[in-house]
Amino acid sequence: MSLTADVQAMLPDLDGYAYFQTSGFSPKLNPVVDEVVHWLKFQSRGPALPFVNRRIEELKRDIRGKVARTVNATPEEIVMTENTTIGINIVANGIDWKPGDNVLLTNHEHPGNRLTWYNLTGRYDVELRFVPMYNDLGRTLEEMDRLIDGRTRLVSVSHVSRRTGLRLPGREVCDLAHGKDTPVLFDGAQSFGAIPIDVRALDCDFYSFCGHKYTMAPQGTGGLFIRRDRIDWLKPSWIGSHSQKSFDQDGHMDLHDEARRFEFATRSVPDQAGFGKSLDIWEGLGWEAIFAGIAAYTDRMKAALLEIPELVLETPSSYDDSSGIVTFHVPGLEAGPLSESLQQHEKVLVSPLEFAAESTRVSTHVFNSDEDLERLTRGIRRVLNE
Ligand SMILES: Cc1ncc(COP(=O)(O)O)c(C=O)c1O
């Protein structure tokens, strides 16, 4: 069987929809859902039963290891989170801000890597700087270089843009920022599971990601990589039971040395088990094959869309500068009504972008078929001829 057929065989019933919304939320594979149910039932026998407790602790260790391996980190550098935004908040609220400090974002950031920082401006008198994302990456890097100064405490940017799928040259961003003593946080919501991530090769300080998009893990799963030497640098703003090695009754505590000090209290283990299962599935199918499959499909989609007269691709044409997101517009055609019409007539799910009335985002994955793509282009042509 082909990779696409292998993955399709694990999909739930999509009710006939061509699902191009993985960048928002992916459907979940049947074995992942079964794993969640299995662990929910097992844990529900009684989390305090010794054999349940022991097995759950082993499972949590296993999953942390899998997540670490996926981004080439060590388990000690991974915080298990519930989404990308929590990881960003751990960093944002963990910096010892001084009035007049600034943070560098791009103009493509999601509210998760935006509101977190907006929130700091009033509290600590922190300035926000926005670098424009040009498809000409040399120009984007030049702008970054111009905007980072001695008061820039962090560069916090999406590795892959949620708007156009533009892929930043991660290592170059880190080299540039580190050359000015500025650490780098990548928002990896759109890159994790879609393109290879190697935090060592990137040399980033922080990398935050979620399970629920390209790895097709349950909603409410994610992780934050904190490079070993940055763990103590961050001040924990939220901690609690499980963050500590020890504490006494007089106000003293000794936190874990590892990044897991930022995890606390009771978490959903079944969801994490589903996350671990989804990573097993992708690893079993072969990450290289997955990345190559998304790339090949995305290239086919770009070529098919470009055959439509007047359609403008906003995503870079080179896959090396992009990812499994294709954003386009047709001048004069509103994206909201287009997406509604595609949904109604062709059962195609795409998403109109906010703050850009004509831009439509299509996200691809290896489960999308050529027939899905044919329906998308047929639908756009139909709307244009109406
Ligand atoms: C680039 C980016 N960052 C952050 C988020 C928010 O993700 P989460 O819900 O995992 O916090 C998204 C979600 O679409 C995103 O695209």
The ligand as an SDF file (V2000), in Angstrom:
LIG
                    3D

 16 16  0  0  0  0  0  0  0  0999 V2000
    1.8470   29.3870   14.6190 C   0  0  0  0  0  0  0  0  0  0  0  0
    0.8790   29.0270   15.7000 C   0  0  0  0  0  0  0  0  0  0  0  0
    1.1960   29.2560   16.9760 N   0  0  0  0  0  0  0  0  0  0  0  0
    0.3650   28.9240   17.9800 C   0  0  0  0  0  0  0  0  0  0  0  0
   -0.8370   28.3360   17.7250 C   0  0  0  0  0  0  0  0  0  0  0  0
   -1.7050   27.9860   18.8700 C   0  0  0  0  0  0  0  0  0  0  0  0
   -1.5430   26.6540   19.1070 O   0  0  0  0  0  0  0  0  0  0  0  0
   -1.9860   25.9670   20.4820 P   0  0  0  0  0  0  0  0  0  0  0  0
   -3.4480   25.8560   20.4440 O   0  0  0  0  0  0  0  0  0  0  0  0
   -1.2630   24.6600   20.4260 O   0  0  0  0  0  0  0  0  0  0  0  0
   -1.4810   26.8150   21.5880 O   0  0  0  0  0  0  0  0  0  0  0  0
   -1.2180   28.0630   16.4220 C   0  0  0  0  0  0  0  0  0  0  0  0
   -2.5180   27.4260   16.1230 C   0  0  0  0  0  0  0  0  0  0  0  0
   -3.0320   27.4570   15.0540 O   0  0  0  0  0  0  0  0  0  0  0  0
   -0.3460   28.4260   15.3750 C   0  0  0  0  0  0  0  0  0  0  0  0
   -0.6600   28.2160   14.1020 O   0  0  0  0  0  0  0  0  0  0  0  0
  1  2  1  0
  2  3  1  0
  2 15  2  0
  3  4  2  0
  4  5  1  0
  5  6  1  0
  5 12  2  0
  6  7  1  0
  7  8  1  0
  8  9  2  0
  8 10  1  0
  8 11  1  0
 12 13  1  0
 12 15  1  0
 13 14  2  0
 15 16  1  0
M  END
$$$$
